[in-house]
């Protein structure tokens, strides 16, 4: 990956709403060049999207938890993902090595909502769960450093 692309990605990871002209000024490169680079990075699948980061507490989602999922029928672990994908309270899902098969991050308003969500996940996905409530988030969403060639 070229140095310009790497620097461009670092700036976009910090502020995806930056305009082409702002990026052009910071990188000291013509806007047309940056526009072409961004389109190329998008078409190659390096840039996969842009999104607003919402303060979930401000919209009523004040309880977050990590929930480990273990399929009750180990012969059908892939069914779990299809069954939990439509559940809106699940923000992320990771397939993991270890005792559990998956870890999901969930966001709800209050403890009663978490209790109901866990019951729903267990019933719909046929899994056992182990839950860790997140007390605070010292940092999150940090972009890993892009490796140098």
Beta strands, then each sheet from edge to edge (+ up, - down):
strand 1: 63-71
strand 2: 90-95
strand 3: 102-108
strand 4: 127-134
sheet 1: 2+ 3- 1+ 4-
end
